[in-house]
Amino acid sequence: MGVKRQYDSSSRLEQAHRNQTAVLDAAERRFLADGFGATTISAVASEAGVSAETIYKRFGNKASLVAAIHERGLAGRGPVPAPERSDQMQSSVRDPRQIIRNWGRLTTEVAPLVCPILLLIRSAAATDPEMARLLAETDHQRLQRMTHNAHALNGHLRAGITHSAAAEVLWTYSSPDLYDLLIERRHWPLPRYGRFIADSMIAALLP
């Protein structure tokens, strides 16, 4: 009986994970295609093959659903979350230029997953209070992460550049606005975008 209960529990967890993935995939498609305001939980549920009640119980509302999509995007595509891979790289690489070039390559993985959602959040924030709060949270979260990353450059920064100034430069080059300009509007290929990000940060921060 113990083995059967363990199997049943594992099966339920796997099904819940599949349902969550289906919901996030469907929600991302609908939000990016139709916009935040026009997207309904019912439409997402129908596309995901689950009930609207399931989505409400798991996520609560549309803003929380967008937040979950954003969090998933931050993890990147690999089995190890992107922030963890970045931290591992920072602890093992000593050359600051190589660290920044690695960040540029990681940006080409994460930005397509995160920046369209950040642009959606900013657009919806103009009329939706919950999305306005989410915009403030994601901006703060991104600055915190870049402040953390800037520690990897301590001792290597050009004279006169403080740690906080370096963090602000990293924050600027991780902006969804830059992604919008160069990828969405100018149709740059991702490798070129990643090289531009890295070259620009090196020029701004290092001797």
RANOR-V220687 format. One record per backbone hydrogen bond with DSSP energy under -0.5 kcal/mol. CO is the residue of the C=O (numbers start at 0). NH is the residue of the N-H. E is the energy in kcal/mol with one decimal. If there is no record, write none. Layout:
co=CO nh=NH e=E
co=CO nh=NH e=E
This chain:
co=0 nh=4 e=-2.6
co=1 nh=5 e=-2.2
co=2 nh=6 e=-2.5
co=3 nh=7 e=-3.0
co=4 nh=8 e=-2.6
co=5 nh=9 e=-2.4
co=6 nh=10 e=-2.7
co=7 nh=11 e=-2.3
co=8 nh=12 e=-2.2
co=9 nh=13 e=-2.3
co=10 nh=14 e=-2.3
co=11 nh=15 e=-2.6
co=12 nh=16 e=-2.3
co=13 nh=17 e=-2.4
co=14 nh=18 e=-2.7
co=15 nh=19 e=-2.4
co=16 nh=20 e=-2.5
co=17 nh=21 e=-2.4
co=18 nh=22 e=-2.5
co=19 nh=23 e=-2.7
co=20 nh=24 e=-2.6
co=21 nh=25 e=-2.4
co=22 nh=26 e=-3.0
co=23 nh=27 e=-2.4
co=24 nh=28 e=-2.1
co=25 nh=29 e=-2.5
co=26 nh=30 e=-3.1
co=27 nh=31 e=-2.2
co=28 nh=32 e=-1.8
co=29 nh=33 e=-3.3
co=29 nh=34 e=-0.6
co=30 nh=34 e=-1.9
co=34 nh=38 e=-1.0
co=39 nh=43 e=-2.0
co=40 nh=44 e=-2.9
co=41 nh=45 e=-2.5
co=42 nh=46 e=-2.1
co=43 nh=47 e=-2.4
co=44 nh=48 e=-1.4
co=44 nh=49 e=-2.1
co=50 nh=54 e=-1.3
co=51 nh=55 e=-2.5
co=52 nh=56 e=-2.6
co=53 nh=57 e=-1.9
co=54 nh=58 e=-3.2
co=54 nh=59 e=-0.9
co=55 nh=59 e=-0.9
co=58 nh=60 e=-1.1
co=60 nh=64 e=-1.6
co=61 nh=65 e=-2.4
co=62 nh=66 e=-2.3
co=63 nh=67 e=-2.0
co=64 nh=68 e=-1.9
co=65 nh=69 e=-2.4
co=66 nh=70 e=-2.4
co=67 nh=71 e=-2.2
co=68 nh=72 e=-2.2
co=69 nh=73 e=-2.0
co=70 nh=74 e=-0.9
co=71 nh=74 e=-0.7
co=72 nh=75 e=-1.6
co=74 nh=81 e=-1.9
co=80 nh=84 e=-2.2
co=81 nh=85 e=-2.6
co=82 nh=86 e=-2.2
co=83 nh=87 e=-2.4
co=84 nh=88 e=-2.4
co=85 nh=89 e=-2.5
co=86 nh=90 e=-1.7
co=87 nh=91 e=-0.9
co=88 nh=91 e=-0.8
co=88 nh=92 e=-2.3
co=93 nh=95 e=-0.6
co=94 nh=98 e=-2.2
co=95 nh=99 e=-2.2
co=96 nh=100 e=-2.3
co=97 nh=101 e=-2.4
co=98 nh=102 e=-2.0
co=99 nh=103 e=-2.2
co=100 nh=104 e=-2.0
co=101 nh=105 e=-2.5
co=102 nh=106 e=-2.4
co=103 nh=107 e=-1.2
co=104 nh=108 e=-0.7
co=105 nh=108 e=-0.9
co=105 nh=109 e=-2.3
co=106 nh=110 e=-2.6
co=109 nh=112 e=-1.2
co=109 nh=113 e=-1.9
co=110 nh=114 e=-2.5
co=110 nh=115 e=-0.5
co=113 nh=117 e=-2.3
co=114 nh=118 e=-2.5
co=115 nh=119 e=-1.8
co=116 nh=120 e=-2.6
co=117 nh=121 e=-2.3
co=118 nh=122 e=-2.1
co=119 nh=123 e=-2.6
co=120 nh=124 e=-2.0
co=121 nh=125 e=-0.6
co=122 nh=125 e=-0.9
co=123 nh=126 e=-1.6
co=123 nh=127 e=-1.8
co=126 nh=128 e=-0.5
co=127 nh=131 e=-2.1
co=128 nh=132 e=-2.1
co=129 nh=133 e=-2.0
co=130 nh=134 e=-2.4
co=131 nh=135 e=-2.0
co=132 nh=136 e=-2.3
co=133 nh=137 e=-2.8
co=134 nh=138 e=-2.3
co=135 nh=139 e=-2.2
co=136 nh=140 e=-2.7
co=137 nh=141 e=-2.3
co=138 nh=142 e=-2.2
co=139 nh=143 e=-2.5
co=140 nh=144 e=-2.2
co=141 nh=145 e=-2.3
co=142 nh=146 e=-2.3
co=143 nh=147 e=-2.1
co=144 nh=148 e=-2.6
co=145 nh=149 e=-2.2
co=146 nh=150 e=-0.6
co=147 nh=150 e=-1.2
co=148 nh=151 e=-2.0
co=149 nh=152 e=-1.6
co=150 nh=153 e=-1.4
co=152 nh=155 e=-2.5
co=152 nh=156 e=-0.7
co=155 nh=206 e=-0.7
co=157 nh=160 e=-2.0
co=159 nh=161 e=-0.6
co=161 nh=165 e=-2.3
co=162 nh=166 e=-2.3
co=163 nh=167 e=-1.9
co=164 nh=168 e=-1.8
co=165 nh=169 e=-2.4
co=166 nh=170 e=-2.5
co=167 nh=171 e=-2.2
co=168 nh=172 e=-2.2
co=169 nh=173 e=-0.9
co=171 nh=174 e=-1.5
co=174 nh=178 e=-1.2
co=175 nh=179 e=-2.6
co=176 nh=180 e=-2.4
co=177 nh=181 e=-2.5
co=178 nh=182 e=-2.4
co=178 nh=183 e=-1.6
co=179 nh=184 e=-1.9
co=180 nh=185 e=-1.2
co=181 nh=187 e=-3.0
co=182 nh=186 e=-0.6
co=188 nh=192 e=-2.0
co=189 nh=193 e=-2.8
co=190 nh=194 e=-2.2
co=191 nh=195 e=-2.5
co=192 nh=196 e=-2.4
co=193 nh=197 e=-2.2
co=194 nh=198 e=-3.1
co=195 nh=199 e=-2.5
co=196 nh=200 e=-2.2
co=197 nh=201 e=-2.5
co=198 nh=202 e=-2.4
co=199 nh=203 e=-1.9
co=200 nh=204 e=-1.9
co=201 nh=205 e=-2.3
co=204 nh=157 e=-3.3
